[in-house]
Amino acid sequence: MSHKSYSVLAADDEYWARENLRSLIDWGKHGFVFLEPASDGADALRRIESEKPDIVISDVNMPYVSGTELIEKCVEKFPGTVFIALSGYDDYHFVRSTLVGGAIDYLLKPISEAELVTVLGKAVDRLANRGADAQNRSDALELKRQASMLALDQEYSTYLKSISESDSPVDLTGRLADYELEYSGYALALFNAPGLSGGANAAAPFGDGQAVCAIKDIIEREAIGSKRLVFHNTHKAGEFILITDMRIHQLKEACRALLLKLFHATDLTFSAVISRYYYSFASLSKAYNEAALALLCGPSANKSMVILAADRDASINLARATIDSVVDQVCKYIDENYFEDDLSLSILSDRFHVESSYLSRAFKKSTGVNLTFYITQKRVAHAKEYLADGLLSIKEISQLVGYGDYAYFSRIFRKMTGVSPKYYSDGKGANVSEVT
């Protein structure tokens, strides 16, 4: 079944405003195609006539043809297009004139991500009501549902990450306070599908995003607890989280059935890890990290199984041994891939499925140096070997050891050795030692 992505044309005579709209949200993930913006009202009028966008977001105050005039001219001529007004002035006259002219809503600069998503949802509703057939309306409603689910996934995933990275007590106010009251006793089940990694976050809602929704629906139906929360971890493409008040033995049986249903529905191999029981929503990150660590030391990442985190964490020595093993793997990876220009804590934590701040602390404790310094040491050591050979230019060497910027490489080399790459290459720095 094909699904429609809605095209959006922004019109603003200020370059920064156009680029801010372009980067404010991930348009593709929300099911929209962000067209190249129009630079003024006359340009917007020509573009609307030729490209017939579904949604136009127009600044009110533009040269040649104002946003108000643009909306008034186009609203009847292009009934299939929805108009949203945009202005830097909180002026009732502007608001009234644009709404009377045919705009469905009005945005005041600077725009927040939440405001933009909300008004786009309203535009999708309007387009659905204008649709000539039931299929178009169905597509629009599905798009809105998936956009709403994505927003919730991002919220819950942020709680996971922010709570786990915070060294201070969690401020349980607002919505967090509601969760604290509702989930006073729960277990966390982490479902992992390596085959989905890398696609779900980048795809539009009707690509892998549709698979994400389908997977969540299956987990939701199978989880029979009176209280349950299912979401996709947007920080890890292949991970889905179930929070439920089901008892551990019930959850284990439900997970076994779920793995079969998920495989038949998606052709993906899932593993499930169940945390111990927790009694505060503020402990959500502990439950997640416990499950993630148990998954990391499981027998096989590509084997369908249900793991109880308590069985994998019988003693603190096992956990310590596990993270030490991960640090060893990270060191080996850096040693063999020091030349990758995007090598960083973030990339490595994603690759080895360890929360970034946890990996940073564990790496420093195990090796005595922080991870970034370790990477730099390896790169400089190899650079010194290349410089001693004298077969390559300094610029070529900088690229070979992972530094695309020659000037930056020179600064790093001098900082680590006390001399410039050229000085070292000329044989005058052969006996210098690296900074430790």
C-alpha positions in Angstrom: 0.0 0.0 0.0 1.5 3.4 -0.9 1.3 6.3 1.4 1.5 10.0 0.7 4.2 12.3 2.1 3.0 15.9 2.4 5.1 18.6 0.7 5.8 21.8 2.6 6.9 25.1 1.1 8.3 27.8 3.4 8.3 31.4 2.3 10.4 34.0 4.1 12.6 36.8 2.9 15.1 36.3 5.8 17.6 33.6 5.1 18.1 32.6 8.7 14.4 32.1 9.2 14.2 29.8 6.1 17.2 27.7 7.4 15.8 27.6 10.9 12.6 26.1 9.6 14.6 23.6 7.5 16.5 22.3 10.5 13.9 22.7 13.3 12.5 19.1 12.9 13.4 16.0 11.0 10.8 16.5 8.2 11.2 13.1 6.7 10.8 11.3 10.0 7.4 13.1 10.5 6.3 12.2 7.0 6.9 15.5 5.2 9.0 16.6 2.2 10.5 20.0 2.9 10.8 21.8 -0.4 13.5 24.4 -1.2 12.1 27.6 0.5 10.9 30.6 -1.4 12.8 33.9 -0.8 9.8 36.3 -1.1 6.1 36.5 -1.8 6.4 36.7 -5.6 8.8 33.7 -5.6 6.3 31.8 -3.4 3.4 32.5 -5.7 5.3 31.1 -8.7 6.4 28.0 -6.8 2.8 27.3 -5.6 1.5 27.5 -9.1 4.2 25.2 -10.5 4.8 22.8 -7.6 1.4 22.8 -5.9 2.6 22.0 -2.3 0.3 20.5 0.2 1.3 23.0 3.0 2.6 26.5 2.7 4.2 28.3 5.8 4.4 31.9 4.8 5.9 34.9 6.6 3.4 37.7 6.8 5.7 40.6 6.1 7.6 40.0 2.8 8.5 42.3 -0.2 6.7 42.3 -3.6 3.8 40.1 -2.3 3.1 40.0 1.4 2.2 36.8 3.1 -1.4 38.1 3.7 -1.8 38.9 0.0 -0.3 35.5 -0.9 -2.8 33.6 1.2 -5.7 35.6 -0.1 -4.7 35.1 -3.7 -4.0 31.3 -3.4 -6.6 30.0 -0.9 -9.4 29.8 -3.6 -7.2 29.1 -6.6 -5.4 26.2 -4.9 -8.0 24.5 -2.6 -5.7 21.5 -2.1 -3.1 23.6 -0.3 -3.2 24.5 3.4 -1.7 27.8 4.5 0.0 28.6 7.8 1.0 32.2 8.6 4.3 33.2 10.2 5.4 36.5 11.8 7.8 38.0 14.2 5.2 40.4 15.5 2.6 39.5 18.1 0.1 41.7 16.4 -3.7 41.0 16.5 -4.2 42.8 13.2 -1.8 40.5 11.4 -3.4 37.4 13.1 -6.9 38.5 12.2 -6.0 39.4 8.6 -4.3 36.1 7.9 -6.9 33.9 9.5 -9.7 35.8 7.7 -7.7 35.4 4.5 -7.7 31.7 4.8 -4.7 30.5 6.9 -5.6 27.7 9.3 -3.2 28.9 12.0 -0.6 31.4 13.0 3.0 30.9 14.3 4.9 33.5 16.1 8.7 33.6 15.8 10.9 32.2 17.2 9.1 28.9 16.6 9.5 25.9 18.9 9.7 22.3 17.7 6.5 21.4 19.6 4.6 24.4 18.1 5.6 23.4 14.6 4.7 19.8 15.0 1.3 20.8 16.5 0.3 23.1 13.7 1.5 20.6 11.1 -0.8 18.0 12.7 -3.6 20.5 12.3 -2.7 20.9 8.7 -2.7 17.1 8.2 -6.2 17.0 9.7 -7.4 19.7 7.3 -5.8 17.9 4.3 -7.4 14.6 5.4 -10.8 16.3 5.5 -10.3 17.7 2.1 -9.2 14.4 0.6 -11.2 13.2 -2.3 -11.2 9.5 -1.2 -11.1 7.4 1.9 -7.5 6.2 1.2 -6.1 9.7 1.4 -7.9 10.3 4.6 -6.6 7.0 6.0 -3.0 7.9 5.0 -3.3 11.3 6.7 -4.7 9.8 9.9 -2.0 7.1 9.9 0.7 9.8 9.4 -0.7 11.8 12.3 -0.8 8.7 14.5 2.8 7.8 13.8 3.9 11.4 14.3 2.2 11.4 17.7 3.8 8.0 18.6 7.2 9.2 17.5 6.9 12.3 19.8 6.1 10.0 22.7 9.0 7.7 21.9 11.3 10.6 21.9 10.0 11.8 25.3 10.3 8.4 27.0 13.8 7.8 25.4 14.9 11.2 26.7 13.9 10.2 30.2 16.0 7.1 29.9 19.1 9.0 28.8 18.8 12.1 30.9 18.0 10.2 34.1 20.9 7.8 33.5 23.4 10.7 32.8 22.3 12.8 35.8 24.4 12.7 38.9 21.8 14.7 40.8 18.4 13.6 42.2 15.7 13.5 39.5 13.2 16.3 39.7 9.9 14.3 39.7 7.6 17.2 38.7 5.0 17.5 36.0 4.6 14.4 33.8 7.4 12.6 35.6 5.5 12.9 38.8 2.5 11.3 37.1 4.7 8.4 35.9 6.1 8.0 39.4 2.6 7.6 40.8 1.5 5.2 38.0 4.5 3.0 37.9 5.3 2.4 41.5 6.1 -1.2 40.8 7.4 -2.5 37.5 9.8 -4.6 35.5 11.4 -3.5 32.3 11.7 -5.7 29.3 14.2 -4.7 26.6 13.5 -6.2 23.1 16.5 -6.0 20.8 16.4 -6.5 17.0 19.9 -6.0 15.5 18.5 -6.3 12.0 16.5 -3.1 12.5 19.5 -1.1 13.6 20.3 2.0 11.5 17.0 2.1 9.6 14.3 3.0 12.0 15.6 6.4 13.0 16.5 7.6 9.6 13.4 6.4 7.7 10.1 8.3 7.1 7.1 7.0 9.1 5.9 4.8 6.2 9.3 3.1 5.7 10.9 1.5 8.7 8.7 3.8 10.8 5.7 1.6 9.9 7.6 -1.4 11.1 8.3 0.4 14.4 4.6 1.0 14.9 3.8 -2.6 14.0 6.3 -3.9 16.5 5.0 -1.7 19.3 1.4 -2.8 18.5 2.4 -6.4 18.9 4.2 -5.9 22.2 1.3 -3.8 23.5 -1.3 -6.5 22.7 0.7 -9.3 24.3 1.6 -7.5 27.5 -1.3 -8.4 29.7 -0.4 -6.4 32.8 -2.9 -3.9 34.1 -0.3 -1.1 33.7 2.1 -1.1 30.7 4.1 1.4 28.7 5.6 0.5 25.3 8.0 2.7 23.4 10.8 2.6 20.8 14.2 3.7 22.1 15.0 6.5 19.6 18.6 6.5 20.8 19.1 2.8 19.7 17.2 1.9 16.5 16.7 -1.8 17.2 15.5 -1.4 20.8 12.0 -1.5 22.2 11.0 -1.0 25.8 8.1 -2.5 27.7 7.4 -1.3 31.3 4.8 -3.5 33.0 3.5 -4.5 36.4 3.4 -8.1 35.3 5.3 -10.4 37.7 8.7 -11.7 36.4 7.5 -15.3 35.7 4.5 -14.0 33.8 6.6 -11.6 31.9 9.1 -14.3 31.0 6.4 -16.5 29.4 4.8 -13.5 27.6 8.2 -12.6 26.2 8.7 -16.1 24.8 5.4 -15.9 23.0 6.3 -12.4 21.8 9.6 -13.4 20.2 7.8 -15.9 18.0 5.1 -13.4 17.0 7.6 -10.7 16.3 9.7 -13.0 14.1 6.6 -14.2 12.1 5.5 -10.6 11.7 8.8 -9.0 10.8 11.3 -11.7 9.8 13.6 -10.2 12.4 15.3 -12.1 15.2 14.6 -10.5 18.6 16.1 -11.1 22.0 14.4 -10.0 25.2 16.0 -9.1 28.5 13.9 -8.7 31.7 15.1 -6.5 34.5 14.5 -7.0 38.2 11.4 -5.4 39.8 11.8 -1.7 40.6 9.5 0.6 42.7 10.2 4.1 41.4 10.1 5.6 37.9 13.3 7.5 38.9 15.0 4.1 38.7 14.0 3.6 35.1 17.6 4.2 33.9 18.9 1.6 36.4 16.4 -1.0 35.1 17.4 -0.2 31.5 21.2 -0.3 32.1 20.8 -3.6 34.0 19.0 -5.1 31.0 21.4 -3.6 28.4 24.4 -4.9 30.3 22.8 -8.4 30.5 22.1 -8.2 26.7 25.7 -7.2 26.1 27.1 -10.3 27.8 24.5 -12.7 26.4 25.6 -15.7 24.3 24.7 -14.3 20.9 23.3 -11.0 19.6 21.6 -12.8 16.7 20.0 -15.6 18.7 16.3 -15.4 19.9 16.2 -15.8 23.6 14.7 -14.5 26.9 17.3 -13.4 29.5 16.6 -12.6 33.1 19.0 -9.8 34.1 19.2 -11.1 37.7 20.7 -14.3 36.3 23.3 -12.3 34.5 24.1 -10.1 37.4 24.6 -12.6 40.2 27.6 -10.7 41.6 29.2 -7.3 41.1 32.3 -9.1 40.0 30.5 -10.3 36.9 29.4 -6.8 36.0 32.9 -5.5 36.5 34.4 -8.3 34.4 31.8 -7.5 31.7 32.6 -3.8 31.4 36.3 -4.5 31.5 35.8 -6.9 28.6 33.9 -4.1 26.7 36.8 -1.7 27.4 39.2 -4.3 26.0 37.1 -4.6 22.9 36.9 -0.8 22.5 40.7 -0.5 22.8 41.2 -3.2 20.2 38.7 -1.4 17.9 40.6 1.9 18.3 43.9 0.2 17.7 42.7 -1.3 14.5 40.6 1.7 13.3 42.4 4.8 14.6 42.2 6.3 11.1 38.4 6.7 11.1 37.7 10.4 11.2 34.4 10.1 13.1 35.9 7.9 15.9 34.4 9.3 19.1 32.8 8.4 22.5 29.4 8.7 21.0 30.2 6.4 18.0 31.9 3.8 20.2 29.1 3.7 22.8 26.6 3.1 20.1 28.7 0.4 18.5 29.3 -1.5 21.7 25.8 -0.8 23.1 27.0 0.9 26.3 25.6 4.2 27.6 28.2 6.9 26.8 28.9 8.4 30.2 29.2 4.9 31.7 31.7 3.9 29.0 33.7 7.1 29.6 34.0 6.4 33.3 34.8 2.7 32.9 37.4 3.4 30.2 39.2 6.0 32.4 39.1 3.6 35.4 40.4 0.7 33.4 43.1 2.4 31.2 44.0 5.4 33.3 43.3 7.9 30.5 40.1 9.2 29.0 38.9 7.7 25.7 39.6 10.8 23.6 43.2 11.0 24.8 43.7 7.3 24.0 42.5 7.8 20.4 44.8 10.8 20.1 47.8 8.8 21.4 47.2 6.1 18.9 46.9 8.5 16.0 50.0 10.5 17.0 52.0 7.3 17.4 51.2 6.2 13.9 51.8 9.7 12.5 55.3 9.6 14.0 56.0 6.3 12.2 54.8 7.8 8.9 56.8 11.0 9.4 60.0 8.9 10.2 59.6 7.0 6.9 59.6 10.3 5.0 57.6 8.8 2.1 54.4 10.9 2.5 53.6 14.6 2.9 52.4 15.8 6.2 49.0 16.6 4.8 48.7 13.0 3.5 49.7 11.6 6.9 47.2 13.8 8.7 44.4 12.2 6.6 45.8 8.7 7.1 45.6 9.0 10.8 42.1 10.4 11.0 42.5 14.1 10.8 40.9 15.7 7.7 42.0 19.2 8.8 45.8 19.6 8.4 46.0 22.6 10.7 44.1 20.8 13.5 46.4 17.8 13.1 49.5 20.0 13.5 48.1 21.6 16.7 47.3 18.1 18.2 50.7 16.8 17.2 52.5 19.7 18.8 50.4 19.4 21.9 51.2 15.7 22.3 54.9 15.8 21.3 56.0 19.4 22.0 57.2 19.9 18.4 55.6 20.4 15.0 55.1 17.6 12.5 57.6 19.3 10.1 60.2 19.5 12.9 59.7 15.9 13.6 59.8 14.9 9.9 63.1 16.7 9.5 64.6 14.3 12.0 65.0 16.9 14.8 62.3 15.4 17.0 63.0 11.7 16.7 63.7 11.4 20.4 60.8 13.5 21.7 58.3 11.7 24.0 54.5 12.0 23.8 52.7 13.9 26.5 51.1 11.6 29.1 
